[in-house]
Amino acid sequence: MDEQDLINFEKDIAENYSQANIRGPVHLSGNNEKQLLQIFKKIRGFDWVFSTHRSHYHALLKTKDPKWVKEQIFLKRSSHINSRKHRFFTSAIVGGICPIALGVAIAIKKKQKNKNIQKKHKKWVWAFVGDMASEMGIFHECLKYARGHKLPITYIIEDNEFGCYTPTSDVWPKRTEFINDLRNLDGYSYKRTYPHYGLADKDGKKIWINF
């Protein structure tokens, strides 16, 4: 998929949601297409990807199956799209995916230990977290453990400067800076296209709102 494919997919989901065709909550991605396309160039089919409540783009780029992802959203699974086949899992709990991804990385290291596997064939775990989650204790504990035990995992911080509709800098005045060590931590910043979640009526029209 390319940048426009991703944008068009979310526009379609937004329109279906506004028409009440989707009966569960949705969290839309937007304005971070270029960054994710670059990141997913590193992610291989046999790697594991863990995501958050805002997972549409991740699911599309990992599974390469827009039809299946759309079906999951219409089944009210926008915030918890999971596929064992594609090694793709999400959690709507803020920070909740961090220890799960860590556990998979531990298992991969144990299974690959003492095996003569070329570096390019070794499995890797990629875990996406938001900027608010990256300030939580569970994130830092997992990152420290991953570094200390040299685990095959990279946590990627997606920084849109908000948690719901609260600026992250207001909650955490002294923010953690990105440390791009190319092994266990990476990240990028972007301005989100859509609000956190929700619709309202204004002048007879459905509009997206923040709350």
C-alpha positions as CSV (number, residue, x, y, z in Angstrom):
1,M,0.0,0.0,0.0
2,D,1.1,3.5,-0.6
3,E,0.4,6.8,1.1
4,Q,-2.8,7.6,-0.7
5,D,-4.1,4.0,-0.2
6,L,-3.8,4.5,3.6
7,I,-5.5,8.0,3.5
8,N,-8.4,6.7,1.3
9,F,-8.9,3.7,3.6
10,E,-9.4,6.0,6.7
11,K,-11.6,8.4,4.8
12,D,-13.8,5.4,3.9
13,I,-13.9,4.3,7.5
14,A,-14.7,7.8,8.7
15,E,-17.6,8.1,6.2
16,N,-19.0,4.7,7.2
17,Y,-18.8,5.6,10.9
18,S,-20.5,9.0,10.3
19,Q,-23.4,7.1,8.6
20,A,-23.7,4.7,11.5
21,N,-22.6,1.7,9.5
22,I,-20.0,0.9,12.1
23,R,-21.5,0.2,15.6
24,G,-18.3,0.2,17.6
25,P,-15.7,2.9,18.5
26,V,-13.0,3.7,15.9
27,H,-9.7,5.6,16.4
28,L,-8.5,6.8,13.1
29,S,-4.9,7.4,11.8
30,G,-3.8,10.3,9.7
31,N,-0.9,12.5,8.7
32,N,1.6,9.8,9.7
33,E,1.6,7.8,6.5
34,K,5.1,8.7,5.3
35,Q,6.7,7.8,8.6
36,L,5.0,4.4,8.9
37,L,5.8,3.5,5.3
38,Q,9.4,4.0,6.1
39,I,9.2,2.0,9.3
40,F,7.4,-0.9,7.7
41,K,10.2,-1.2,5.1
42,K,12.2,-2.8,7.9
43,I,9.4,-5.1,9.1
44,R,9.3,-8.5,7.5
45,G,6.4,-10.9,7.2
46,F,7.7,-13.3,9.9
47,D,8.2,-10.4,12.4
48,W,5.7,-9.7,15.1
49,V,3.9,-6.3,15.3
50,F,2.0,-5.1,18.4
51,S,-0.2,-2.0,18.3
52,T,-2.6,0.2,20.2
53,H,-6.3,1.3,19.9
54,R,-5.2,3.3,16.8
55,S,-4.1,0.4,14.7
56,H,-5.6,0.6,11.2
57,Y,-2.5,1.7,9.4
58,H,-0.4,-0.8,11.3
59,A,-2.8,-3.6,10.4
60,L,-3.0,-2.6,6.8
61,L,0.8,-2.5,6.4
62,K,1.4,-5.7,8.3
63,T,-1.3,-7.9,6.8
64,K,-1.5,-6.2,3.3
65,D,-5.2,-7.1,3.4
66,P,-7.5,-4.1,3.4
67,K,-10.6,-6.2,2.9
68,W,-9.8,-8.2,6.1
69,V,-9.0,-5.1,8.1
70,K,-12.2,-3.4,7.1
71,E,-14.2,-6.5,8.1
72,Q,-12.6,-6.4,11.5
73,I,-13.5,-2.8,12.0
74,F,-17.1,-3.5,10.9
75,L,-17.1,-6.3,13.5
76,K,-16.5,-3.6,16.1
77,R,-12.8,-4.7,16.5
78,S,-11.2,-1.4,15.6
79,S,-9.4,-1.1,18.9
80,H,-8.4,-4.8,19.1
81,I,-7.5,-6.1,15.7
82,N,-5.7,-9.3,16.1
83,S,-4.3,-12.0,13.7
84,R,-2.2,-15.0,14.7
85,K,-1.7,-15.7,11.0
86,H,-0.1,-12.3,10.4
87,R,1.6,-12.1,13.8
88,F,-0.3,-8.9,14.5
89,F,-1.8,-8.0,17.9
90,T,-3.2,-4.9,19.6
91,S,-4.5,-3.8,23.0
92,A,-6.8,-0.8,23.7
93,I,-5.3,-0.6,27.2
94,V,-2.8,2.3,27.4
95,G,0.6,0.8,27.8
96,G,-1.0,-2.7,27.9
97,I,0.8,-4.0,24.8
98,C,4.3,-3.3,26.2
99,P,4.7,-6.4,28.4
100,I,2.9,-8.6,26.0
101,A,5.4,-7.7,23.2
102,L,8.2,-8.1,25.6
103,G,7.1,-11.6,26.5
104,V,7.1,-12.5,22.8
105,A,10.6,-11.1,22.4
106,I,11.8,-13.2,25.4
107,A,10.4,-16.3,23.7
108,I,12.0,-15.5,20.4
109,K,15.4,-15.1,22.0
110,K,15.1,-18.4,23.9
111,K,14.0,-20.3,20.7
112,Q,16.7,-18.7,18.6
113,K,19.4,-19.2,21.2
114,N,22.3,-21.4,20.1
115,K,20.8,-21.8,16.6
116,N,22.8,-21.0,13.6
117,I,20.4,-18.5,12.2
118,Q,21.6,-15.7,9.9
119,K,20.8,-12.2,11.2
120,K,18.5,-11.4,8.3
121,H,16.4,-14.5,9.2
122,K,16.1,-13.8,12.9
123,K,12.6,-12.8,14.0
124,W,12.0,-9.4,15.6
125,V,9.2,-7.7,17.6
126,W,8.0,-4.2,16.8
127,A,5.7,-2.5,19.4
128,F,4.0,0.8,18.8
129,V,3.0,3.0,21.7
130,G,1.7,6.6,22.0
131,D,3.6,9.5,23.5
132,M,1.4,9.4,26.6
133,A,2.0,5.7,27.1
134,S,5.8,6.3,26.7
135,E,5.8,8.3,29.9
136,M,4.3,5.4,31.9
137,G,6.2,3.2,34.3
138,I,5.3,0.0,32.5
139,F,6.8,1.3,29.3
140,H,10.1,2.2,30.9
141,E,10.3,-1.1,32.8
142,C,9.8,-3.0,29.6
143,L,12.3,-0.9,27.7
144,K,14.9,-1.3,30.5
145,Y,14.4,-5.1,30.6
146,A,14.7,-5.3,26.8
147,R,17.9,-3.4,26.8
148,G,19.4,-5.2,29.7
149,H,18.7,-8.6,28.2
150,K,19.4,-7.6,24.6
151,L,16.0,-8.7,23.4
152,P,14.9,-8.7,19.7
153,I,12.4,-5.9,20.1
154,T,12.0,-2.2,19.1
155,Y,9.4,0.1,20.8
156,I,8.3,2.8,18.5
157,I,6.8,6.0,20.0
158,E,4.2,7.7,17.9
159,D,4.1,11.2,19.2
160,N,1.1,13.3,18.2
161,E,1.5,15.4,21.4
162,F,-1.9,14.3,22.8
163,G,-3.5,11.7,25.0
164,C,-7.2,11.8,24.1
165,Y,-7.5,15.6,24.0
166,T,-5.0,16.4,26.7
167,P,-1.6,17.8,25.6
168,T,1.1,15.3,26.7
169,S,3.3,18.2,27.8
170,D,0.6,19.4,30.2
171,V,0.5,16.0,32.0
172,W,4.3,15.4,31.8
173,P,6.0,18.8,31.8
174,K,9.4,17.2,31.6
175,R,9.0,14.8,28.7
176,T,11.3,11.9,27.9
177,E,13.4,12.6,24.8
178,F,13.6,10.0,22.1
179,I,16.7,7.9,22.2
180,N,17.2,6.4,18.8
181,D,19.6,3.6,19.6
182,L,18.5,1.7,16.5
183,R,17.8,-1.4,18.6
184,N,15.1,-1.1,21.3
185,L,13.7,2.4,20.8
186,D,12.6,4.6,17.9
187,G,9.9,7.1,17.2
188,Y,8.5,10.0,15.2
189,S,6.3,13.1,15.6
190,Y,3.2,14.1,13.6
191,K,0.1,16.2,13.8
192,R,-3.0,14.1,13.8
193,T,-5.7,14.4,11.2
194,Y,-8.6,13.1,13.2
195,P,-9.6,13.8,16.9
196,H,-9.4,11.0,19.5
197,Y,-12.9,9.7,18.9
198,G,-16.5,10.8,18.4
199,L,-19.1,12.5,16.3
200,A,-21.7,15.2,17.1
201,D,-24.5,17.0,15.3
202,K,-23.9,20.6,14.3
203,D,-26.2,22.5,12.0
204,G,-27.7,19.2,10.9
205,K,-24.3,17.7,10.0
206,K,-22.2,15.0,11.6
207,I,-18.8,16.4,12.6
208,W,-15.9,14.8,14.4
209,I,-15.3,16.1,17.9
210,N,-12.7,15.8,20.5
211,F,-13.2,14.5,24.0
